[in-house]
Amino acid sequence: MTSTSPTETHVAPQADHGDPARSWLARIAEARAWLFLAGLIICFEVWSRLSFGATFVLNPFNVQSIAIFAVAPLLLATGQTFVIISGGIDLSLGFIMGLAAVVAAHATNMAGVAMPVPLAMMLGILAAVLVAGVPGLINGLLISRLRIPPFIGTLGMFGVARGAAFLLAGGTTVPVQNSWFALLGNGRLYGVPYLVIIAAVFVVVMHYILSQTRFGQHNYAIGANVQAARRAGIDIRGHILRLYVLSAMCAGLGGALYAARFTAGAA
């Protein structure tokens, strides 16, 4: 005699979509930065039309001016983004950029004596980036090897870079006597400033490094959980060292482009 056991019917739980109002509020919260930016642009547009009777947003001169002056802060922010994602901070980038601007001006002028103008310009930019990497290397050693907190270590380098820039500049601006350097900072390609093109390409490359390479993955892992990253076999100290060098070199490139924009280096 056989007995049949009752079969259990499993009902799949229905997805809880939640309150539509809460869903919209969550989307608004996620997009709050873009909403703030849109509100700021609208305020400027209304103010411009009421005060001057002209548009602010659709004015090509305004857009180009803002884009040009945003190049140096954008490069600083790009390097700082890598550092912040890893859980650190770099307070020295501003004066590393100033130091790089002075180095770019001096190196371009000195190289222009014995080299063609284009080579002198490229040497000046290269010198600025390499010199900027030195305080970045020191920051990385202090933080990764001596375990000094990033806030303290980079704050000290803030003063060192500032003093070095003032000494190198002699307390004044260093004019650049190089026509190609001036063209780089003020020239345009089909109406688009060279500085904006360089910054856009640089940001795209850095975004690729952060999102598609092992270095970027390690950066996110260290920022999320240092102990888990160490157990996963990531070289924490080596990565932190390279990270601060990279951040400083971003500031160095920003300083060189800043000097090109004003055809002068200043601390």
C-alpha positions in Angstrom: 0.0 0.0 0.0 1.4 3.3 -1.0 0.8 6.6 0.6 1.2 9.9 -1.1 2.5 12.8 0.8 0.9 16.2 0.1 3.0 18.4 -2.1 4.0 21.8 -0.8 3.3 24.7 -3.1 6.0 27.4 -3.0 4.7 30.8 -3.9 7.4 33.1 -5.1 7.3 36.3 -3.2 6.1 39.3 -5.1 8.6 42.1 -5.6 7.9 45.0 -3.3 8.2 48.0 -5.4 7.6 50.3 -2.5 5.9 53.6 -2.4 6.2 55.5 -5.7 6.6 58.8 -3.8 9.6 57.3 -1.9 11.1 56.0 -5.1 10.9 59.5 -6.7 12.4 61.1 -3.5 15.3 58.6 -3.7 16.0 59.5 -7.3 15.9 63.2 -6.5 18.3 62.6 -3.6 20.7 60.7 -5.9 20.6 63.5 -8.4 20.8 66.4 -5.9 24.2 67.5 -7.2 22.9 67.8 -10.8 19.8 69.6 -9.5 21.9 72.0 -7.6 24.0 72.7 -10.7 20.9 73.2 -12.8 19.5 75.6 -10.2 22.7 77.5 -10.1 22.8 77.9 -13.9 19.1 79.0 -14.0 19.9 81.6 -11.3 22.8 83.0 -13.3 20.7 83.0 -16.5 17.9 84.9 -14.9 20.3 87.4 -13.3 22.1 87.9 -16.6 18.9 88.6 -18.5 17.5 90.9 -15.9 20.8 92.8 -15.4 22.3 92.9 -18.9 19.5 91.7 -21.2 21.8 89.0 -22.5 22.1 85.2 -22.1 24.7 83.7 -19.8 24.5 80.0 -20.6 24.4 80.4 -24.4 27.2 83.0 -24.5 30.2 81.2 -26.2 32.6 83.7 -24.6 31.4 82.9 -21.1 31.4 79.2 -21.7 35.0 79.3 -23.1 36.2 81.5 -20.2 34.8 79.2 -17.6 36.2 76.1 -19.3 39.7 77.6 -19.6 39.8 78.7 -15.9 38.4 75.4 -14.8 41.3 73.4 -16.4 43.8 73.7 -13.5 41.2 72.9 -10.8 39.9 70.0 -12.9 43.4 68.4 -13.0 43.8 69.0 -9.3 40.5 67.4 -8.7 41.3 64.4 -10.9 44.4 63.6 -8.8 42.5 64.3 -5.6 39.7 61.9 -6.6 42.1 59.0 -6.7 43.4 59.8 -3.3 40.0 60.3 -1.7 38.6 57.1 -3.1 41.5 55.3 -1.4 40.5 56.8 1.9 43.3 59.5 2.0 43.6 63.2 1.4 46.2 65.4 -0.1 46.3 69.0 1.1 49.5 69.9 -0.7 48.3 69.8 -4.3 47.6 73.6 -4.6 51.1 74.6 -3.8 52.6 71.7 -5.7 50.8 73.2 -8.7 52.3 76.6 -7.9 55.8 75.0 -7.7 55.3 73.2 -11.0 54.2 76.5 -12.7 57.4 78.2 -11.6 59.5 75.2 -12.6 57.8 75.1 -16.0 58.5 78.8 -16.6 62.2 78.6 -15.6 62.8 75.3 -17.5 61.2 76.7 -20.6 63.2 79.9 -20.5 66.5 78.1 -19.9 65.9 75.4 -22.5 64.9 78.1 -25.1 68.5 79.4 -25.1 69.9 76.2 -26.7 66.9 74.4 -28.1 64.2 75.0 -30.7 61.1 76.7 -29.2 58.8 73.6 -29.4 61.3 71.3 -27.7 61.9 74.0 -25.0 58.1 74.1 -24.3 57.9 70.3 -24.0 60.9 70.2 -21.8 59.4 72.8 -19.5 56.2 70.8 -19.2 58.1 67.6 -18.6 60.2 69.3 -15.9 57.2 70.6 -14.2 55.5 67.2 -14.0 58.7 65.4 -12.8 59.5 68.0 -10.2 55.9 67.8 -8.9 56.3 64.1 -8.5 59.1 64.6 -5.9 56.8 66.0 -3.1 54.3 63.4 -4.1 56.9 60.7 -3.6 57.8 62.2 -0.1 54.1 62.3 0.8 53.7 58.6 -0.3 56.7 57.6 1.8 55.5 59.4 4.8 52.1 57.9 4.6 52.8 54.4 3.5 56.2 53.7 5.2 56.1 55.9 8.3 52.3 55.6 8.7 51.9 59.3 9.2 48.2 60.3 8.8 47.6 61.8 5.3 46.1 65.0 6.8 49.3 65.7 8.8 51.8 64.5 6.2 50.4 66.5 3.3 49.7 69.5 5.4 53.5 69.6 6.2 54.3 69.2 2.5 51.8 72.1 1.8 54.2 74.5 3.6 57.4 72.9 2.1 56.0 73.2 -1.5 54.9 76.8 -0.9 58.3 77.8 0.5 60.1 76.1 -2.4 57.9 77.8 -5.0 58.5 81.3 -3.4 62.2 80.8 -3.2 62.5 79.5 -6.8 60.3 82.4 -8.1 62.2 85.0 -6.0 58.9 86.3 -4.6 57.6 87.4 -7.9 56.2 86.0 -11.2 58.5 84.4 -13.7 57.5 85.4 -17.3 57.8 82.8 -20.0 59.6 83.9 -23.2 58.3 81.2 -25.5 55.8 81.7 -28.3 54.7 78.1 -28.4 54.1 78.1 -24.7 51.9 81.1 -25.1 50.1 79.5 -28.1 49.4 76.4 -26.0 47.8 78.4 -23.3 45.8 80.8 -25.5 45.4 79.1 -28.9 42.4 77.3 -30.2 41.6 74.4 -32.5 38.3 75.1 -34.4 37.3 77.5 -31.7 38.0 75.1 -28.8 40.9 76.1 -26.6 43.9 73.8 -26.6 43.9 73.7 -22.8 40.3 72.4 -22.8 41.2 69.7 -25.3 44.2 68.6 -23.3 42.2 68.5 -20.0 39.3 66.6 -21.6 41.7 63.9 -23.0 43.5 63.7 -19.7 40.2 63.2 -17.7 39.1 60.5 -20.1 42.4 58.6 -19.7 42.3 59.0 -16.0 38.7 57.7 -15.9 39.7 54.7 -17.9 42.6 54.0 -15.4 40.2 54.3 -12.5 37.4 52.2 -13.9 39.0 49.7 -16.2 42.5 48.9 -14.9 43.8 46.8 -12.0 45.2 49.9 -10.4 41.8 51.5 -10.3 40.2 48.3 -8.8 42.9 48.2 -6.1 42.2 51.8 -5.4 38.5 51.1 -4.7 39.3 48.0 -2.7 41.7 49.9 -0.4 39.2 52.6 0.1 36.5 50.2 0.9 38.4 48.0 3.4 42.1 48.1 3.9 42.3 44.8 5.8 40.3 42.9 3.2 42.5 44.4 0.4 45.6 43.3 2.2 44.3 39.8 2.6 43.4 39.7 -1.1 47.1 40.2 -1.8 47.2 43.9 -2.8 50.4 45.7 -2.1 48.9 48.5 0.1 52.1 50.4 0.7 53.3 50.3 -2.9 49.9 51.4 -4.1 49.6 54.3 -1.7 53.1 55.4 -2.7 52.3 55.4 -6.4 48.9 57.0 -5.7 50.4 60.1 -4.1 53.0 60.4 -6.9 50.2 60.2 -9.5 48.2 62.9 -7.6 51.2 65.2 -7.5 51.9 64.7 -11.1 48.4 65.7 -12.0 49.0 68.9 -10.0 52.3 69.3 -11.9 50.5 69.1 -15.3 47.9 71.6 -14.0 50.7 74.0 -13.0 52.4 73.8 -16.4 49.1 74.5 -18.1 48.4 77.3 -15.7 51.7 78.8 -16.6 50.9 78.5 -20.3 47.6 80.2 -19.8 49.2 83.3 -18.2 52.6 82.9 -19.9 54.2 83.2 -16.4 54.8 81.0 -13.4 53.9 82.2 -9.9 53.9 80.5 -6.5 
